[in-house]
Amino acid sequence: MQDQDIKSIHQWVGWSGPILIVGYIISWGILGHNVPPPDPTYTAQELVDNYYLKYQFQIMLGQSLSAFFGLLYLPWTCLIAVHMRRREKEPLLAYINLTGGLLNAWVLAACPAMWIYAAEAAGKVDPELVKAIHFVTWYIFDTTYMVASLQGFAIGVFALKYREKPVLFPVWAGWLSIFMAASFFSLTFVPFFKTGPIALNGLWSFHVVFFSFLFFCLAFSWYVLNEAGRRKITLVTGIEQAITNS
């Protein structure tokens, strides 16, 4: 395969990050009416009446699309892993990024599939069942945050430690990645709070956490696409580094 062909593939895959973000905002956030999510203090009947029945079609469509867009996180993560692997002599950070990102892609796709059923079943089954599915899914979505945090810490440490030219990620992006990863820790306590900043719709556990993840994806998409644009230079540099390290 010619270098230009590889470069084109990398550029196309690099766009999976921005497409994921825009698509998820529209499908999960707007169509799914999750900005912010429904009030956690709702009773089962209030949740069904004020959320699932009120926006039933939009939620089902939005979450179906979310399951599609969420898995775009998988190729995007793989591309970052390829670039990291090329620079690491022992690619531990690249593999942590890869594993965390693949698991997070599954979370981003599987949880919307469960919310689809909650919307479909609303008005047909006991509201308590709908509420149970709703919250179990939210707890999976939130409290499995370590898959994203491990990825964020791995990328952040890589950005801070690997400064050989041409640099893949700037230092500020590394700190952004570490902040994103650390901010997720509050999600540990989401099941214990129905109101306040730590609740699943709270100022920190929703707005800070999810917007930091959004900026993380957008920032690193920029640098991944930039890396694809200088693919030929990177390959030459990678060969030189391999000779030096051997």
LINTAUR-V136595 format. One record per residue. RES is the residue in one small letter. BURIAL is I if it has 9 or more other ideal C-beta (glycine too) atoms within 8 Angstrom, else O. Layout:
RES & BURIAL
RES & BURIAL
This chain:
m & O
q & O
d & O
q & O
d & O
i & I
k & I
s & O
i & O
h & I
q & I
w & O
v & I
g & I
w & I
s & I
g & I
p & I
i & I
l & I
i & I
v & O
g & I
y & I
i & I
i & I
s & I
w & I
g & I
i & I
l & I
g & I
h & I
n & O
v & O
p & O
p & I
p & I
d & O
p & I
t & O
y & I
t & O
a & I
q & O
e & I
l & I
v & I
d & O
n & I
y & I
y & I
l & I
k & O
y & I
q & I
f & O
q & I
i & I
m & I
l & I
g & I
q & I
s & I
l & I
s & I
a & I
f & I
f & I
g & I
l & I
l & I
y & I
l & I
p & O
w & I
t & I
c & I
l & I
i & I
a & I
v & I
h & I
m & I
r & I
r & O
r & I
e & I
k & O
e & O
p & I
l & O
l & I
a & I
y & I
i & I
n & I
l & I
t & I
g & I
g & I
l & I
l & I
n & I
a & I
w & I
v & I
l & I
a & I
a & I
c & I
p & I
a & I
m & I
w & I
i & I
y & I
a & I
a & I
e & I
a & I
a & I
g & O
k & O
v & O
d & O
p & I
e & O
l & I
v & I
k & I
a & O
i & I
h & I
f & I
v & I
t & I
w & I
y & I
i & I
f & O
d & I
t & I
t & I
y & I
m & O
v & I
a & I
s & I
l & I
q & I
g & I
f & I
a & I
i & I
g & I
v & I
f & I
a & I
l & O
k & O
y & I
r & O
e & O
k & O
p & O
v & O
l & I
f & I
p & O
v & O
w & O
a & I
g & I
w & I
l & I
s & I
i & I
f & I
m & I
a & I
a & O
s & I
f & I
f & O
s & I
l & I
t & O
f & I
v & I
p & O
f & O
f & I
k & O
t & O
g & O
p & O
i & I
a & I
l & I
n & I
g & I
l & O
w & I
s & I
f & I
h & I
v & I
v & I
f & O
f & O
s & I
f & I
l & I
f & I
f & I
c & I
l & I
a & I
f & I
s & I
w & O
y & I
v & I
l & I
n & O
e & I
a & I
g & O
r & I
r & I
k & O
i & O
t & I
l & I
v & O
t & I
g & I
i & O
e & O
q & I
a & O
i & O
t & O
n & O
s & O
